[in-house]
Amino acid sequence: MAREDAFKVEGKIVEVLPNTLFRVELSNGHRLLAHIAARQRKEFGGMSLGDRVKVMMSPYDLSEGCILIETK
């Protein structure tokens, strides 16, 4: 996937899973599995339920994404 094809959306963490995986719910109710971006993993301070995050998603697979940043 080219990075230009991806789009960014905001969501809320609804479930914390092992190995830095999270279940994120978007504003339209869609839920997806998201992992933390490699550059974000170095600064990973711990995310918890209810945190707002920005997620990068592929238009080809809407069930997975990559957490880019935590929004306040």
N, C-alpha and C positions, 0 to 999 in steps of 0.2 A: 504494500500500500504506500503510495506516495503521500508525503506529509501534507501536500496541498489538498488532497482529497478528504482528509479528516476534518471533522467539525467539532467545535467546543461547546459544551453545555454545562449548566450548573445543576447540582443535585445535592441531596442530603444523605449522609450515611445512615442506613437503617439496620445494618448488621455487620459486626466485625468477625472475620473469619481468620483461620491460621495463615501463616506465611505472607503477611501484609496484603491480604485480599480483603475486599470490602464489598458489601452489597449496597448499591447506591440507588436511590429513588429519584427520578426526575420530576419536574413540576407537573408533567402530564400523567404521572402515575406509573410510567414504565420503569421497571427495575432491571439493573444490569450488574454484572460482576466486574469489579475494577481492581487493578493493582496499582501500586505506586510507581511513578516514573523513576528511572535509575538515578537521575540527578536529584530528585526529591528524597530518595532513600537515604542519602548521606545526612540530610538534615531532618530525618524523620524523628519528630518529637512525640509521636503518639497521637493518633486520631481516635475519636470516640464517637459513640452514637449521637446523632443530631448535628454533627459538624457539617457545615456547608463546604462543598468542594467543587472545583472546576474539572470536568472530565473531557478527555479527547476520545472521540468515537470514530470508528470507520463506517462509511456508508454501506459497506458490504456485510458487516456483522454487527448488528445493534444489540447483541447480548453481552458484549464485552467492551471494556474501555480502560483508559489509563488516567489515573489521577495526576493532574499537573500541579495544582496549588490548592491550599486551603484558603477559602475566602472567609472573611469575618463579617 
